[in-house]
Amino acid sequence: MALKLPTLAATGALVLCATVSAQVQQAPEKPWMQWDYATGDWDKNRPLLSDRGVEIFATYTSQVWGNVTGGLKRGATYSGLFQFGLDADLEKAIGWKGGSFNTTWVWIAGGSPTTDLTGALFPASGTEAPTGFRALDLWLQQKFFDDVATLRAGLFNIDRDFTVSRNAALMLNAAFGWPLLYNGSLGGPPAYPFAAPGLYGSVEPGGGWKFQAAIMQGDVWPPAQNPTNFYWKIDRMNGLLCAGEAQYAYDKAPLPGTVKLGVMFNTGYPDSVDGTGEAWGGSFFYGIIDQLIWREPGCSADCPQGLSWFNRTGFSGTLDRSPVGMLFNTGFVYEGLFAGRDDDAAGIGLVWTQLSAGQAAQLDGSGRGTEMVLEATYQVQISPCLTLQPDVQFIVQPGGSTAVPDALVIGMSASVSF
């Protein structure tokens, strides 16, 4: 039965996508470069489905990365991520007030610039992951009290809701995504590309405040044993992952921003990083700031064009069980930097990673325990459905010591929405 569930869900989503995609609009009313999706509106069936609460989505992201100098070796790799699924507003679809459903699947293929070329702690790309076909989301959600409270149950990954910085999301290096401050035994925490069963709840009382919490399987099993994210085992050793986050958004301010404070705790028995045994629990704490610091003259209050700053700092509360002791991200993002390119975004970012003492002691070379990444990127909105993003990263002490030379990585990411 465990094998039938992912197979049936994925097959159903693929059949639905293929059936509707076969009706791609043949005579569009506007040029392809103005389409919201590369396959059009499916002869007006797409907006019809949307009116009935059903959104079918598919995106393919392809990336080419080259290590110009340093790292493990010079060379280039290609990787691809195909993400597709279905999002349903159950109130529109079947009259279930406040209900929604989501299933999201990914197919990951290609090389690994980090493993093959740079040897860094964090992947050069946040989409980099073991090859395979996996479910990221399969859940039901219910809203209560005029959307003030939300409850979700099912399969999901923790980083879809927690540790998220809106501005840092532009950067491609994985250190700007999941912070790795909490590490588990087995295959690690349920963060991309892994997912696990759990419960999520949030409350938005008003005034810009939001409080959210989740509890889910603490550690996922390695890809060889858990290829689709449907091998679940919650026990004393793996424990539970408990997460909480408080947010305050001051959207009405002249220069809006968001502040977040969060904590995560694992109740299992992760291995100590020095290999001396196991200990109970693992935790980390973090804070995030996203702040617009300058708005272009003439922009309205809800206009995003201008210069924003982000900062995300986190530290582990259990250094003997976490490979990373402290992580610091900061950077700037400018939306609409050039005239006539209002939907483009440029960004520069810095990552400073401090390994825990036990992890650093296992490394060769000098300067053990620190890795830094400098990244510059520019996202070009070619059309509503197509983006290109050239990216440059300079990695200082890949892997956390001088044993691996500093690396210069150049990449190009392209994303198409179908």
C-alpha positions as CSV (number, residue, x, y, z in Angstrom):
1,M,0.0,0.0,0.0
2,A,2.9,2.4,0.7
3,L,4.0,2.1,-2.9
4,K,0.6,2.5,-4.3
5,L,-0.1,5.9,-2.7
6,P,2.7,7.9,-4.4
7,T,2.2,6.1,-7.7
8,L,-1.5,6.8,-7.9
9,A,-1.1,10.4,-6.9
10,A,1.7,11.1,-9.3
11,T,0.0,9.3,-12.1
12,G,-3.3,11.2,-11.6
13,A,-1.5,14.5,-11.6
14,L,0.4,13.7,-14.8
15,V,-2.7,12.4,-16.6
16,L,-4.6,15.6,-15.7
17,C,-1.7,17.8,-16.9
18,A,-1.4,15.8,-20.1
19,T,-5.1,15.8,-20.8
20,V,-5.5,19.5,-20.5
21,S,-2.2,20.4,-22.1
22,A,-3.3,18.5,-25.2
23,Q,-5.8,21.4,-25.7
24,V,-3.1,24.1,-26.0
25,Q,-4.5,27.2,-27.6
26,Q,-3.8,27.3,-31.3
27,A,-4.7,30.9,-32.1
28,P,-3.6,33.0,-29.2
29,E,-5.0,36.5,-28.8
30,K,-1.6,37.9,-27.9
31,P,2.0,37.0,-28.8
32,W,3.7,34.1,-27.1
33,M,6.1,36.4,-25.3
34,Q,3.2,37.9,-23.4
35,W,1.7,34.6,-22.3
36,D,1.5,33.9,-18.6
37,Y,2.3,30.2,-19.3
38,A,4.3,28.6,-22.1
39,T,1.4,26.4,-23.1
40,G,-1.2,29.2,-23.2
41,D,-4.6,29.0,-21.6
42,W,-5.5,25.6,-23.1
43,D,-8.2,27.0,-25.4
44,K,-9.6,28.9,-22.4
45,N,-9.8,25.7,-20.3
46,R,-7.2,27.0,-17.9
47,P,-9.2,30.0,-16.7
48,L,-12.3,27.8,-16.6
49,L,-10.5,25.4,-14.2
50,S,-9.3,28.3,-12.1
51,D,-12.8,29.7,-11.8
52,R,-13.7,26.2,-10.4
53,G,-10.8,26.3,-7.9
54,V,-8.3,24.1,-9.7
55,E,-4.8,25.4,-10.5
56,I,-2.5,23.1,-12.5
57,F,1.1,24.2,-12.5
58,A,4.4,23.0,-14.0
59,T,7.8,24.6,-14.1
60,Y,11.1,23.4,-15.5
61,T,14.3,24.9,-14.2
62,S,17.6,24.1,-16.0
63,Q,21.0,25.2,-14.7
64,V,24.5,25.2,-16.0
65,W,27.4,25.7,-13.6
66,G,31.1,26.0,-14.3
67,N,33.9,26.1,-11.8
68,V,36.5,28.5,-13.3
69,T,39.2,28.1,-10.7
70,G,39.9,26.4,-7.4
71,G,37.6,24.0,-5.7
72,L,38.0,20.3,-6.2
73,K,38.5,20.6,-10.0
74,R,37.6,22.8,-13.0
75,G,34.7,21.8,-15.1
76,A,31.0,22.2,-15.8
77,T,27.7,20.5,-14.9
78,Y,24.1,20.6,-16.0
79,S,21.1,20.0,-13.8
80,G,17.3,20.1,-14.2
81,L,14.3,20.4,-11.9
82,F,10.8,19.7,-13.2
83,Q,8.2,20.6,-10.6
84,F,4.5,20.1,-11.2
85,G,1.3,19.6,-9.3
86,L,-2.2,20.7,-8.5
87,D,-3.6,23.3,-6.1
88,A,-7.3,23.1,-5.3
89,D,-9.6,25.7,-3.6
90,L,-12.1,23.2,-2.2
91,E,-14.7,25.9,-1.5
92,K,-14.9,26.8,-5.2
93,A,-14.5,23.1,-6.3
94,I,-16.9,21.3,-4.0
95,G,-18.3,23.9,-1.6
96,W,-16.0,23.0,1.3
97,K,-15.7,26.4,3.0
98,G,-12.1,27.3,3.9
99,G,-10.6,24.0,2.6
100,S,-7.8,23.5,0.1
101,F,-5.6,20.7,-1.2
102,N,-2.2,20.6,-2.7
103,T,0.0,18.0,-4.3
104,T,3.5,18.9,-5.6
105,W,6.0,16.6,-7.2
106,V,9.6,17.1,-8.4
107,W,11.9,15.3,-10.9
108,I,15.5,16.1,-10.3
109,A,18.3,15.1,-12.7
110,G,21.8,16.0,-13.6
111,G,25.2,16.7,-12.1
112,S,26.2,18.3,-8.8
113,P,28.5,21.3,-9.0
114,T,29.1,21.1,-5.2
115,T,30.0,17.4,-5.0
116,D,31.8,17.2,-8.4
117,L,33.5,20.6,-8.6
118,T,33.6,22.9,-5.5
119,G,33.6,20.8,-2.4
120,A,31.7,23.5,-0.5
121,L,29.5,23.1,2.5
122,F,26.4,24.6,0.8
123,P,25.4,23.7,-2.8
124,A,25.9,26.5,-5.4
125,S,22.2,26.0,-6.3
126,G,19.2,25.6,-4.0
127,T,17.7,23.2,-6.5
128,E,20.7,20.8,-6.3
129,A,19.7,17.5,-4.9
130,P,20.0,13.7,-5.4
131,T,18.5,12.5,-8.7
132,G,15.0,11.2,-8.3
133,F,11.3,11.6,-8.4
134,R,9.7,12.8,-5.1
135,A,6.6,14.2,-3.6
136,L,7.1,17.6,-1.8
137,D,3.5,18.2,-0.9
138,L,0.4,16.1,-0.4
139,W,-1.8,17.8,2.1
140,L,-5.3,19.1,3.1
141,Q,-5.6,22.5,4.7
142,Q,-8.5,24.2,6.5
143,K,-8.9,27.9,7.4
144,F,-11.1,29.1,10.3
145,F,-12.6,32.3,11.6
146,D,-12.5,34.3,8.4
147,D,-9.0,33.0,7.5
148,V,-7.5,34.1,10.9
149,A,-6.4,30.5,11.7
150,T,-5.0,27.8,9.5
151,L,-4.5,24.0,10.0
152,R,-2.7,21.7,7.6
153,A,-2.2,18.0,7.7
154,G,-0.2,15.8,5.4
155,L,3.1,15.6,3.7
156,F,5.2,18.7,3.3
157,N,8.8,20.1,3.9
158,I,9.6,22.4,6.7
159,D,11.3,25.1,4.6
160,R,8.2,25.9,2.7
161,D,7.0,28.0,5.7
162,F,10.0,28.5,8.0
163,T,13.4,30.2,7.8
164,V,12.1,32.1,4.6
165,S,13.5,35.5,3.6
166,R,11.6,37.1,0.7
167,N,14.7,39.0,-0.6
168,A,17.2,36.2,0.1
169,A,15.1,34.0,-2.2
170,L,16.6,35.7,-5.2
171,M,20.0,34.3,-4.5
172,L,20.8,30.9,-5.9
173,N,23.3,29.5,-3.3
174,A,21.5,27.0,-1.0
175,A,22.9,28.8,2.1
176,F,20.2,31.5,1.5
177,G,17.6,28.8,1.8
178,W,17.6,26.0,4.4
179,P,20.3,27.0,7.0
180,L,21.6,23.5,7.9
181,L,21.8,24.6,11.5
182,Y,19.7,21.6,12.6
183,N,21.0,18.3,11.3
184,G,19.5,14.9,11.9
185,S,20.7,11.3,12.0
186,L,19.7,9.3,8.9
187,G,19.0,11.4,5.8
188,G,18.6,14.7,7.6
189,P,15.7,17.0,8.3
190,P,12.5,17.1,6.1
191,A,13.7,20.1,4.0
192,Y,14.0,20.2,0.2
193,P,14.2,17.8,-1.6
194,F,12.8,15.7,1.3
195,A,9.4,15.9,3.0
196,A,7.7,14.1,5.9
197,P,4.2,13.8,7.4
198,G,3.2,16.4,9.9
199,L,0.8,19.1,11.2
200,Y,1.1,22.8,10.6
201,G,-0.9,25.6,12.2
202,S,-0.9,29.4,12.0
203,V,-2.8,32.4,13.5
204,E,-2.9,35.9,12.0
205,P,-4.6,38.1,14.7
206,G,-4.1,41.3,12.7
207,G,-1.9,44.3,13.0
208,G,0.7,42.6,10.8
209,W,1.3,39.7,13.3
210,K,1.5,36.1,12.4
211,F,2.4,33.1,14.5
212,Q,3.0,29.6,13.1
213,A,4.1,26.2,14.4
214,A,4.6,22.7,13.0
215,I,5.3,19.3,14.3
216,M,6.5,16.5,11.9
217,Q,8.7,13.5,11.5
218,G,12.1,14.7,12.7
219,D,14.5,12.9,10.3
220,V,13.8,11.4,6.9
221,W,15.4,8.2,5.7
222,P,18.2,8.3,3.1
223,P,17.3,8.5,-0.6
224,A,18.2,4.8,-1.2
225,Q,15.6,3.7,1.4
226,N,13.2,6.6,0.8
227,P,13.2,7.4,-2.9
228,T,9.8,9.1,-3.1
229,N,9.4,10.6,0.5
230,F,6.8,8.0,1.4
231,Y,8.9,5.8,3.6
232,W,7.8,7.1,7.1
233,K,9.0,6.0,10.5
234,I,8.4,8.0,13.6
235,D,10.1,6.5,16.6
236,R,12.3,7.4,19.6
237,M,15.5,7.6,17.6
238,N,14.3,9.8,14.8
239,G,12.1,11.9,17.1
240,L,9.8,14.8,16.1
241,L,10.7,18.1,14.6
242,C,9.0,21.0,16.4
243,A,9.1,24.5,14.8
244,G,7.7,27.8,15.9
245,E,8.0,31.3,14.3
246,A,6.7,34.7,15.1
247,Q,6.4,37.3,12.3
248,Y,5.7,41.0,12.2
249,A,5.1,42.8,8.9
250,Y,4.8,46.6,8.8
251,D,3.4,46.8,5.2
252,K,1.8,50.2,5.7
253,A,5.0,52.0,6.7
254,P,6.6,54.4,4.2
255,L,9.4,51.8,3.9
256,P,7.7,48.4,4.6
257,G,9.5,45.3,6.0
258,T,9.1,42.1,7.9
259,V,10.8,40.7,11.0
260,K,10.8,37.0,12.0
261,L,12.1,35.1,15.0
262,G,12.0,31.3,15.0
263,V,13.2,28.2,16.8
264,M,13.3,24.5,15.9
265,F,13.8,21.5,18.2
266,N,14.3,17.8,17.4
267,T,13.3,15.3,20.0
268,G,15.4,12.4,18.6
269,Y,18.8,11.1,19.2
270,P,21.1,12.5,16.5
271,D,24.7,11.3,16.2
272,S,27.4,13.6,17.7
273,V,29.5,15.3,15.0
274,D,32.7,13.9,16.4
275,G,31.4,10.3,16.2
276,T,31.5,9.7,19.9
277,G,27.9,8.6,20.2
278,E,24.3,9.9,20.4
279,A,22.6,12.5,22.5
280,W,19.1,13.6,23.0
281,G,17.7,16.6,21.1
282,G,18.9,19.2,18.6
283,S,17.9,22.8,18.3
284,F,18.6,26.1,16.5
285,F,17.4,29.6,16.7
286,Y,17.2,32.3,14.0
287,G,16.1,35.8,13.1
288,I,15.2,37.3,9.8
289,I,14.8,40.9,8.6
290,D,13.5,42.0,5.1
291,Q,13.5,45.7,4.8
292,L,12.9,48.1,1.9
293,I,15.4,50.9,2.4
294,W,14.8,53.1,-0.7
295,R,11.8,53.3,-3.0
296,E,12.1,54.7,-6.5
297,P,10.5,58.2,-6.8
298,G,6.9,58.1,-8.1
299,C,6.2,54.5,-7.0
300,S,3.0,53.9,-5.2
301,A,2.9,52.5,-1.7
302,D,2.6,48.9,-2.9
303,C,5.3,49.2,-5.6
304,P,8.2,46.9,-4.9
305,Q,10.7,48.9,-7.1
306,G,13.7,50.0,-5.1
307,L,16.5,48.8,-2.9
308,S,15.9,46.2,-0.2
309,W,18.2,44.8,2.5
310,F,17.9,41.4,4.1
311,N,19.6,39.7,7.1
312,R,19.3,36.2,8.4
313,T,21.3,35.1,11.4
314,G,21.0,31.7,13.2
315,F,22.9,29.6,15.7
316,S,22.7,26.1,16.9
317,G,21.8,25.4,20.5
318,T,23.3,21.9,20.5
319,L,26.8,22.3,19.0
320,D,27.9,18.8,19.6
321,R,25.1,17.5,17.3
322,S,25.1,20.1,14.6
323,P,27.7,20.4,11.8
324,V,27.1,24.2,11.6
325,G,27.4,26.3,14.7
326,M,26.4,29.7,13.3
327,L,25.2,31.1,10.0
328,F,25.0,34.7,8.8
329,N,23.4,35.9,5.6
330,T,23.0,39.5,4.4
331,G,22.6,41.3,1.1
332,F,20.8,43.8,-1.0
333,V,18.2,43.3,-3.8
334,Y,17.2,46.0,-6.3
335,E,13.9,45.4,-8.2
336,G,13.6,47.4,-11.4
337,L,17.2,48.5,-11.5
338,F,17.2,49.6,-15.2
339,A,14.6,51.7,-17.0
340,G,12.0,49.7,-18.8
341,R,13.0,46.5,-16.8
342,D,10.6,46.9,-13.9
343,D,10.3,43.1,-13.3
344,D,14.0,42.4,-13.3
345,A,15.9,42.0,-10.0
346,A,19.6,42.4,-9.1
347,G,21.2,41.1,-5.9
348,I,24.4,40.7,-4.0
349,G,24.8,38.6,-1.0
350,L,27.2,37.3,1.6
351,V,27.2,34.0,3.5
352,W,29.4,33.4,6.6
353,T,29.3,29.9,8.0
354,Q,31.0,28.9,11.2
355,L,31.2,25.1,11.8
356,S,30.8,23.6,15.2
357,A,34.1,22.8,17.0
358,G,33.5,19.0,16.7
359,Q,32.9,19.3,12.9
360,A,35.9,21.7,12.4
361,A,38.3,19.4,14.2
362,Q,37.7,16.7,11.6
363,L,38.9,18.9,8.7
364,D,42.4,19.1,7.2
365,G,44.2,22.3,6.4
366,S,44.4,25.6,8.3
367,G,41.7,28.1,9.1
368,R,39.4,25.3,9.9
369,G,35.7,25.9,10.6
370,T,34.8,28.9,8.4
371,E,33.4,29.1,4.9
372,M,32.2,32.3,3.1
373,V,30.3,32.9,-0.1
374,L,30.0,36.1,-2.1
375,E,27.3,36.0,-4.7
376,A,26.1,38.4,-7.4
377,T,23.1,37.6,-9.5
378,Y,20.6,39.2,-11.9
379,Q,17.2,37.8,-12.8
380,V,15.8,38.8,-16.2
381,Q,12.1,38.5,-16.8
382,I,12.1,37.6,-20.5
383,S,8.4,37.1,-20.5
384,P,5.7,36.3,-17.8
385,C,6.6,32.6,-18.2
386,L,10.3,32.7,-18.8
387,T,13.2,34.0,-16.6
388,L,17.0,33.8,-17.1
389,Q,19.4,34.4,-14.2
390,P,23.2,34.6,-14.6
391,D,25.0,34.1,-11.4
392,V,28.6,34.5,-10.0
393,Q,29.8,33.0,-6.7
394,F,33.2,33.3,-5.0
395,I,33.6,30.6,-2.3
396,V,36.2,31.2,0.3
397,Q,37.6,28.0,2.0
398,P,35.2,25.5,0.4
399,G,34.3,22.8,2.9
400,G,35.5,25.0,5.9
401,S,39.3,25.0,5.6
402,T,42.2,25.8,3.3
403,A,42.5,22.2,2.3
404,V,40.4,23.1,-0.8
405,P,41.4,26.2,-2.8
406,D,39.0,29.1,-3.0
407,A,36.5,28.6,-5.9
408,L,35.0,30.9,-8.5
409,V,31.7,29.5,-9.9
410,I,29.7,30.9,-12.8
411,G,26.2,29.7,-13.5
412,M,23.1,30.3,-15.6
413,S,19.6,29.4,-14.5
414,A,16.5,29.3,-16.8
415,S,13.0,28.7,-15.7
416,V,9.9,28.1,-17.8
417,S,6.3,27.9,-16.4
418,F,4.0,25.7,-18.3
